[in-house]
Amino acid sequence: MTLVGSAESFDVYKQKLMELSAALKLPVNITGMVSPDELIAQYNKADLFLCMSEHEGFCIPIIEAMYCGIPVIAFDSSAVPETVGNAGVLFKQKHFPSVAHLMNCVLCDIPLQERMKAAGFERAKYFSKEVASKRMIKLIEEYADELGI
């Protein structure tokens, strides 16, 4: 398993993760900060994107993963459901055996992965500069019409 990004401000988390990794004999690689090119390379190697955050705003890594064709599974919290839309799988409880089972189900079901990848790519396009700017202009025009401007 690879965790991309810095864990410097999460020393206790990193320590516990490494202890669990050693106990389970499951290697975990924390890359630290990476360049944009390395980030793309990491997405291209990924089979699945799992977001466990409990306090995400607009979660750009979810959109990046979808754009790169990675199936997304995420904890249903804060703005994550609005970011994921209908393009990923959300779960409501951090029951780790159930999350692991869900991950396995996605990884073992190629047709499901393909549907998730296609839906994810469409969702990522929804947030593209071109599409989002058209939505914003339309909203401004509608608001101006309401005000009679």
Protein Blocks (a to p, Z undefined) as FASTA:
>chain_A
ZZeddfklmmmmmmmmmmmmmmnopacddebjadfklmmmmmmmpmbdcdfbfbbccdfk
lmmmmmnopacddddehjlmmmnmmmbccdfbdcfklmmmmmmmmmmmmklmmmmmmmmm
mmmmmmpmklmmmmmmmmmmmmmmmnoZZ
